[in-house]
Amino acid sequence: MAGSEIDDDPNAGGSWRPVARARTYELVIERVEEQIVTGQLKVGDRLPAERDLAQMLGVSRGAVREAFRALEAQGVLRMSVGTGPDAGTTVAATPSSALNRLLRLHVALANFPIQHVVDARVMLERESARHAAERATPADLEEMRELLAAMDDPDCDRERFNELDTDFHVAIAEAGGNRLVADMTIAIRESMRRPLLNAFRDLGDAWYPIADGLRSDHRAIYQALEAGDGAAAQEHVERHIRGFYRDGWGGYFSG
């Protein structure tokens, strides 16, 4: 079937329409995205089979397969072979992990100035802390207490501390209940996991008093969250992030 010209009308996404052959698989991706944006496809919906969709769009099955694979890598689609109710290609129910991965890689690869990353963390984590103070459940607070206790363990080395530190900030973001803010917070914090660990290691013996300060900061943040004091939680989070950048991280990156 011959391909047709692209219709650029953004409101015309209600049906599968043939695409031009130039950059075919990207154009197939655009058609799938149209279906999602216009509400024709929702989480859990099944897409037509590769052969059927190729015929509907006027492209090869290879182009459809390549588009599906790209969208699966982005977390938009889930592909399952075989037969049965779970077989075929469906719209993914967990796009957050894909957004997290893409943001994390973007932050890591874009080589942003460290101060820009710090400023972004402050803006996002202040918001997460405010929401967490209002919305954290007893289970959320219990998880945070367990992370604080693990960081207090005398046998907690720098790598383990870094993992727990990341988990503590992620727990606050999750407790805040704003999925987009949480995903962006998690992605940025995860993107800095390796640089932070390198900084921890390169501090030498200066690490020990800095680690004590980080533990104290974490307890202050937790106490504000437990008390439901959003303003105090925001201030403690900002001081915590900027303080480590000033006293520990800044020295590492300026060397």
The 8 nearest C-alpha neighbors of each residue, nearest first, counted from 0:
[[1, 57, 2, 54, 58, 56, 55, 17],
 [2, 0, 57, 3, 58, 19, 17, 20],
 [1, 3, 19, 57, 18, 17, 20, 0],
 [2, 4, 19, 18, 17, 5, 1, 57],
 [3, 5, 19, 6, 18, 2, 17, 20],
 [6, 4, 18, 7, 19, 3, 17, 16],
 [5, 7, 8, 4, 11, 9, 18, 16],
 [8, 6, 9, 5, 11, 10, 4, 12],
 [7, 9, 11, 10, 6, 12, 5, 33],
 [10, 8, 11, 7, 12, 33, 6, 37],
 [11, 9, 8, 12, 13, 37, 7, 33],
 [10, 12, 8, 9, 13, 14, 6, 7],
 [13, 11, 33, 10, 14, 34, 37, 9],
 [12, 14, 11, 39, 34, 37, 15, 10],
 [15, 13, 12, 16, 11, 34, 39, 30],
 [14, 16, 55, 56, 17, 13, 30, 12],
 [15, 17, 56, 14, 18, 55, 30, 12],
 [56, 18, 16, 57, 3, 2, 55, 15],
 [19, 17, 2, 3, 56, 5, 4, 57],
 [18, 20, 2, 3, 4, 21, 5, 23],
 [19, 21, 23, 2, 22, 18, 58, 3],
 [20, 22, 23, 19, 26, 18, 24, 25],
 [23, 21, 25, 24, 20, 26, 19, 27],
 [22, 24, 20, 26, 21, 25, 62, 27],
 [23, 25, 62, 27, 66, 26, 22, 65],
 [26, 24, 28, 27, 23, 22, 29, 66],
 [25, 27, 29, 23, 28, 24, 30, 22],
 [26, 28, 24, 30, 29, 25, 66, 23],
 [29, 27, 25, 31, 26, 30, 66, 32],
 [30, 28, 26, 32, 27, 31, 33, 25],
 [29, 31, 33, 27, 32, 28, 26, 34],
 [30, 32, 28, 34, 33, 29, 27, 35],
 [33, 31, 29, 35, 34, 30, 36, 28],
 [34, 32, 30, 36, 12, 31, 35, 37],
 [33, 35, 39, 31, 40, 32, 37, 36],
 [36, 34, 40, 32, 38, 33, 37, 39],
 [37, 35, 33, 38, 34, 32, 39, 40],
 [38, 36, 34, 35, 39, 33, 12, 13],
 [39, 37, 35, 40, 36, 34, 41, 13],
 [38, 40, 34, 37, 35, 13, 41, 36],
 [41, 39, 35, 38, 34, 44, 42, 90],
 [42, 40, 44, 43, 35, 38, 90, 39],
 [41, 43, 90, 92, 44, 91, 40, 89],
 [42, 44, 90, 89, 41, 91, 92, 45],
 [45, 43, 89, 41, 90, 42, 40, 46],
 [44, 46, 89, 88, 43, 90, 47, 87],
 [47, 45, 88, 89, 48, 44, 87, 90],
 [46, 48, 52, 51, 49, 45, 88, 50],
 [47, 49, 51, 50, 52, 46, 87, 88],
 [48, 50, 52, 51, 60, 53, 63, 47],
 [51, 49, 53, 48, 52, 60, 54, 47],
 [52, 50, 54, 48, 53, 49, 47, 55],
 [51, 53, 55, 49, 54, 47, 50, 48],
 [52, 54, 58, 50, 56, 60, 51, 55],
 [53, 55, 57, 51, 52, 56, 50, 58],
 [56, 54, 52, 53, 57, 51, 17, 15],
 [17, 57, 55, 53, 16, 54, 58, 18],
 [56, 58, 17, 54, 2, 0, 55, 53],
 [59, 57, 53, 56, 54, 62, 60, 2],
 [60, 58, 61, 62, 53, 63, 57, 54],
 [59, 61, 63, 53, 62, 50, 49, 64],
 [62, 60, 64, 59, 63, 65, 58, 24],
 [63, 61, 24, 65, 59, 60, 64, 23],
 [64, 62, 66, 60, 61, 65, 49, 67],
 [63, 65, 61, 67, 62, 66, 60, 68],
 [66, 64, 62, 68, 67, 63, 61, 24],
 [67, 65, 24, 63, 69, 68, 64, 28],
 [68, 66, 64, 70, 65, 69, 71, 63],
 [67, 69, 71, 65, 66, 70, 64, 72],
 [70, 68, 66, 72, 71, 67, 65, 73],
 [71, 69, 73, 67, 75, 72, 68, 76],
 [70, 72, 76, 68, 74, 73, 69, 75],
 [73, 71, 69, 70, 74, 68, 75, 97],
 [74, 72, 70, 71, 97, 75, 69, 76],
 [73, 75, 97, 71, 72, 94, 76, 70],
 [76, 74, 70, 91, 73, 71, 90, 94],
 [77, 75, 71, 90, 91, 70, 89, 74],
 [76, 78, 91, 89, 88, 71, 90, 79],
 [79, 77, 88, 87, 76, 89, 80, 71],
 [78, 80, 86, 87, 88, 77, 81, 85],
 [81, 79, 86, 87, 78, 82, 88, 85],
 [82, 80, 86, 79, 83, 87, 85, 84],
 [83, 81, 86, 80, 84, 85, 87, 79],
 [82, 84, 86, 85, 81, 87, 80, 79],
 [83, 85, 86, 82, 87, 81, 45, 79],
 [84, 86, 83, 87, 79, 82, 81, 80],
 [87, 85, 79, 82, 80, 83, 81, 84],
 [86, 88, 79, 78, 80, 89, 85, 45],
 [87, 89, 78, 77, 46, 45, 79, 76],
 [90, 88, 45, 77, 44, 76, 43, 46],
 [89, 91, 76, 42, 43, 44, 75, 77],
 [92, 90, 76, 75, 77, 93, 42, 89],
 [91, 93, 42, 94, 43, 90, 75, 76],
 [94, 92, 95, 91, 96, 74, 97, 75],
 [93, 95, 97, 74, 96, 75, 92, 98],
 [96, 94, 98, 97, 93, 99, 182, 178],
 [97, 95, 99, 98, 94, 100, 93, 74],
 [96, 98, 74, 100, 94, 99, 95, 73],
 [99, 97, 95, 101, 100, 96, 102, 94],
 [98, 100, 186, 96, 97, 102, 101, 182],
 [101, 99, 97, 103, 98, 102, 96, 104],
 [100, 102, 98, 104, 103, 99, 105, 97],
 [103, 101, 105, 99, 104, 100, 186, 98],
 [102, 104, 186, 190, 100, 106, 101, 105],
 [103, 105, 107, 101, 102, 106, 108, 100],
 [106, 104, 102, 108, 107, 103, 109, 101],
 [105, 107, 103, 109, 104, 108, 102, 190],
 [106, 108, 104, 105, 190, 109, 103, 110],
 [109, 107, 105, 110, 106, 104, 111, 103],
 [108, 110, 106, 111, 105, 107, 104, 112],
 [111, 109, 108, 107, 112, 106, 113, 105],
 [110, 112, 109, 113, 115, 116, 106, 107],
 [113, 111, 115, 114, 110, 116, 117, 109],
 [112, 114, 116, 115, 111, 117, 252, 110],
 [113, 115, 117, 116, 112, 118, 111, 119],
 [116, 114, 118, 113, 112, 117, 119, 111],
 [115, 117, 113, 119, 114, 118, 120, 112],
 [116, 118, 114, 120, 115, 119, 121, 113],
 [117, 119, 115, 121, 120, 116, 114, 122],
 [120, 118, 116, 122, 121, 117, 115, 123],
 [121, 119, 117, 123, 118, 122, 124, 116],
 [120, 122, 118, 124, 119, 123, 237, 125],
 [123, 121, 119, 125, 120, 124, 118, 126],
 [124, 122, 120, 126, 125, 121, 184, 119],
 [123, 125, 127, 126, 121, 120, 122, 128],
 [126, 124, 233, 128, 127, 122, 123, 121],
 [125, 127, 129, 124, 123, 128, 130, 122],
 [126, 128, 124, 172, 175, 130, 125, 129],
 [129, 127, 131, 125, 126, 130, 233, 232],
 [130, 128, 229, 126, 132, 127, 131, 233],
 [129, 131, 175, 133, 127, 132, 128, 134],
 [130, 132, 175, 135, 128, 134, 174, 133],
 [133, 131, 224, 227, 229, 129, 130, 134],
 [132, 134, 130, 131, 227, 135, 129, 229],
 [135, 133, 131, 132, 130, 175, 136, 174],
 [136, 134, 131, 174, 139, 132, 133, 140],
 [135, 137, 139, 138, 134, 140, 174, 141],
 [136, 138, 140, 139, 141, 135, 142, 225],
 [137, 139, 141, 136, 140, 142, 135, 143],
 [140, 138, 136, 142, 137, 141, 135, 174],
 [141, 139, 143, 137, 142, 138, 144, 136],
 [140, 142, 138, 144, 143, 139, 137, 145],
 [141, 143, 145, 139, 140, 144, 138, 146],
 [142, 144, 140, 146, 141, 145, 167, 147],
 [145, 143, 141, 147, 146, 142, 148, 140],
 [144, 146, 148, 142, 143, 147, 149, 141],
 [145, 147, 149, 143, 144, 148, 163, 150],
 [148, 146, 144, 150, 149, 145, 143, 151],
 [147, 149, 151, 145, 150, 146, 144, 152],
 [148, 150, 146, 152, 151, 147, 145, 155],
 [149, 151, 147, 148, 152, 160, 155, 146],
 [152, 150, 148, 149, 153, 147, 155, 214],
 [151, 153, 149, 155, 154, 150, 148, 147],
 [154, 152, 155, 151, 156, 150, 149, 148],
 [155, 153, 152, 156, 151, 150, 149, 159],
 [156, 154, 152, 153, 159, 160, 150, 157],
 [157, 155, 159, 158, 160, 154, 153, 161],
 [158, 156, 160, 159, 161, 199, 155, 200],
 [157, 159, 161, 160, 156, 196, 162, 155],
 [158, 160, 162, 156, 161, 157, 155, 163],
 [161, 159, 157, 163, 158, 162, 150, 164],
 [160, 162, 164, 158, 159, 163, 157, 165],
 [163, 161, 159, 165, 160, 164, 166, 158],
 [164, 162, 166, 160, 165, 161, 167, 146],
 [163, 165, 161, 167, 166, 162, 160, 168],
 [164, 166, 162, 163, 168, 167, 161, 169],
 [165, 167, 163, 169, 164, 168, 170, 162],
 [168, 166, 170, 164, 169, 165, 163, 143],
 [169, 167, 171, 165, 170, 166, 172, 164],
 [168, 170, 166, 172, 167, 171, 185, 173],
 [171, 169, 167, 173, 168, 172, 166, 174],
 [170, 172, 174, 168, 169, 173, 131, 175],
 [173, 171, 181, 169, 127, 175, 170, 174],
 [172, 174, 170, 175, 171, 181, 176, 169],
 [173, 175, 135, 131, 171, 176, 172, 170],
 [176, 174, 131, 130, 127, 172, 173, 177],
 [175, 177, 174, 173, 178, 130, 134, 131],
 [178, 176, 180, 179, 175, 181, 173, 127],
 [177, 179, 181, 180, 176, 182, 173, 95],
 [178, 180, 182, 181, 177, 183, 95, 184],
 [181, 179, 183, 177, 182, 178, 184, 123],
 [180, 182, 172, 178, 184, 179, 183, 173],
 [183, 181, 185, 179, 184, 180, 99, 186],
 [182, 184, 186, 180, 185, 181, 179, 187],
 [185, 183, 181, 187, 182, 186, 123, 180],
 [184, 186, 182, 188, 183, 187, 169, 189],
 [187, 185, 103, 99, 183, 189, 184, 188],
 [186, 188, 190, 184, 189, 185, 103, 183],
 [189, 187, 185, 191, 190, 186, 184, 192],
 [190, 188, 186, 192, 191, 187, 185, 103],
 [189, 191, 103, 187, 188, 107, 192, 186],
 [190, 192, 189, 194, 188, 193, 195, 187],
 [191, 193, 189, 195, 190, 194, 196, 188],
 [192, 194, 196, 195, 191, 197, 190, 189],
 [195, 193, 197, 191, 196, 192, 198, 190],
 [196, 194, 198, 192, 193, 197, 191, 199],
 [195, 197, 199, 193, 198, 194, 161, 200],
 [198, 196, 194, 200, 195, 199, 201, 193],
 [197, 199, 195, 201, 196, 200, 251, 248],
 [200, 198, 196, 197, 202, 201, 195, 206],
 [201, 199, 197, 198, 202, 203, 196, 157],
 [200, 202, 198, 203, 199, 197, 251, 206],
 [203, 201, 206, 205, 199, 200, 198, 204],
 [202, 204, 201, 205, 206, 200, 199, 207],
 [203, 205, 206, 207, 202, 208, 201, 200],
 [206, 204, 202, 203, 207, 208, 209, 247],
 [207, 205, 209, 204, 202, 203, 208, 210],
 [206, 208, 210, 209, 205, 204, 211, 203],
 [209, 207, 211, 210, 206, 205, 212, 204],
 [208, 210, 212, 206, 211, 207, 213, 205],
 [209, 211, 213, 207, 212, 208, 206, 214],
 [212, 210, 208, 214, 209, 213, 215, 207],
 [213, 211, 209, 215, 210, 214, 216, 208],
 [212, 214, 210, 216, 215, 211, 217, 209],
 [215, 213, 217, 211, 212, 216, 210, 218],
 [214, 216, 212, 218, 213, 217, 211, 219],
 [217, 215, 213, 219, 214, 218, 239, 212],
 [216, 218, 214, 220, 215, 219, 221, 213],
 [217, 219, 221, 215, 220, 216, 222, 214],
 [220, 218, 216, 222, 217, 221, 215, 223],
 [221, 219, 217, 223, 232, 218, 222, 235],
 [220, 222, 218, 224, 223, 219, 225, 217],
 [221, 223, 225, 219, 224, 220, 218, 226],
 [224, 222, 232, 226, 228, 220, 221, 225],
 [225, 223, 132, 227, 221, 226, 222, 228],
 [224, 226, 222, 227, 223, 221, 132, 140],
 [227, 225, 223, 224, 228, 222, 132, 221],
 [226, 228, 132, 224, 225, 133, 229, 223],
 [229, 227, 223, 226, 231, 230, 132, 224],
 [228, 230, 129, 232, 132, 231, 227, 233],
 [231, 229, 233, 232, 228, 234, 129, 223],
 [230, 232, 234, 233, 229, 228, 223, 235],
 [233, 231, 229, 223, 235, 220, 230, 234],
 [234, 232, 125, 236, 230, 231, 235, 128],
 [235, 233, 231, 237, 236, 232, 238, 230],
 [234, 236, 238, 232, 237, 233, 220, 239],
 [237, 235, 239, 233, 234, 238, 232, 240],
 [236, 238, 234, 240, 239, 235, 121, 241],
 [239, 237, 235, 241, 242, 236, 240, 234],
 [238, 240, 236, 242, 237, 241, 216, 235],
 [241, 239, 237, 242, 238, 243, 236, 244],
 [240, 242, 244, 238, 243, 239, 237, 245],
 [243, 241, 245, 239, 244, 238, 240, 246],
 [244, 242, 246, 247, 245, 241, 240, 248],
 [243, 245, 248, 249, 241, 242, 247, 246],
 [244, 246, 242, 249, 243, 247, 241, 248],
 [247, 245, 243, 244, 242, 248, 249, 250],
 [248, 246, 243, 250, 249, 244, 245, 251],
 [247, 249, 244, 251, 250, 243, 198, 252],
 [250, 248, 244, 245, 252, 251, 247, 253],
 [249, 251, 253, 248, 252, 247, 254, 246],
 [250, 252, 248, 249, 254, 253, 198, 247],
 [253, 251, 249, 254, 250, 248, 198, 113],
 [252, 254, 250, 251, 249, 248, 113, 247],
 [253, 252, 251, 250, 249, 248, 201, 198]]
